[in-house]
Amino acid sequence: MQHTLTEPAAALRLWPAAEASVAPARHWLVRTLTAWELPQLADAATLVLSELLANAIQHADRSADAVVGSEIGARFLRLPDGAVRIEVHDVSVKAPELRPADPASLDEHGRGLLLVDALTEGNWGVSERDGIGKLVWAHVGAAG
């Protein structure tokens, strides 16, 4: 289903590509959802954002000069159907892969996209962006 994008919270907000960025980005998302009168999406949306940010941080392509790849971007858009689009931008060209979980494995990595896929009912993907890298997007909210 094609969605029309409306009401961006910001053009793109940049965060250091570090684990410490996840909490303030989540708080920004909750404040945005509250302002949009969509607080019922906060639990699922913040979990999706956390997983997408964790992926971007883990797989950040940092250049030798430690500048390129040192930041990741986040952007939120309210969709007309009552959903929210979450975007995470990074400079890595490697697309995330949805892998089946191995119930016998004790490895905690690699399951985040399964969670994103479940919470968004498969409504997520990877797109090109201006400049280098990619953006990973997910729609949380109204079924589409």
Residue pairs with C-beta under 8 A, 6 or more apart in sequence:
1 144
3 79
3 80
3 81
3 83
3 85
3 139
3 144
4 79
4 80
5 77
5 79
5 85
6 77
6 78
6 79
6 80
7 36
7 77
7 78
8 75
8 76
8 77
9 28
9 32
9 75
9 76
9 77
10 75
10 76
11 75
12 73
12 74
12 75
12 89
13 25
13 28
13 73
13 74
13 75
14 71
14 72
14 73
15 21
15 24
15 25
15 53
15 71
15 72
15 73
15 74
16 70
16 71
16 72
17 56
17 57
17 60
17 62
17 69
17 70
17 71
17 72
17 90
18 57
19 54
19 57
21 53
21 57
21 72
22 49
22 50
22 53
22 54
22 57
25 49
25 53
25 74
26 46
26 49
26 50
28 74
29 42
29 45
29 46
29 49
29 74
29 76
29 86
30 39
30 42
30 46
32 76
33 39
33 41
33 42
33 45
33 84
34 42
36 78
36 84
38 78
38 82
38 84
38 141
41 83
41 84
41 140
41 141
44 119
44 140
45 84
45 86
45 140
45 141
47 115
47 119
48 86
48 115
48 116
48 119
48 120
48 124
48 138
48 140
49 74
49 86
49 88
51 112
51 113
51 115
51 116
52 86
52 88
52 112
52 116
52 136
52 138
53 72
53 74
53 88
54 112
55 88
55 96
55 112
55 113
55 136
56 72
56 88
56 89
56 90
56 92
56 136
57 72
58 109
59 90
59 92
59 94
59 96
60 69
60 70
60 72
60 90
60 91
60 92
61 68
61 69
61 90
61 91
61 92
61 93
61 94
61 133
62 68
62 69
62 70
63 69
68 91
68 132
69 90
69 91
69 92
72 88
72 89
72 90
73 87
73 88
73 89
73 90
73 135
74 86
74 87
74 88
74 89
75 86
75 87
75 89
76 84
76 85
76 86
76 87
77 84
77 85
77 87
78 84
78 85
79 85
79 139
79 141
79 142
81 141
81 142
81 144
82 141
82 142
83 139
83 140
83 141
83 142
83 144
84 139
84 140
84 141
85 137
85 138
85 139
86 137
86 138
86 139
86 140
87 135
87 136
87 137
88 135
88 136
88 137
89 129
89 133
89 134
89 135
90 133
90 134
90 135
90 136
91 131
91 132
91 133
92 133
92 134
93 132
93 133
93 134
95 126
95 134
96 113
96 126
96 136
97 113
98 113
98 114
98 117
99 110
99 113
99 114
100 114
101 110
101 111
101 114
116 124
116 138
117 124
119 138
119 140
120 138
120 139
120 140
121 143
123 138
123 139
123 144
124 136
124 137
124 138
124 139
125 136
125 137
126 134
126 135
126 136
126 137
127 134
127 135
127 136
127 137
128 134
128 135
129 135
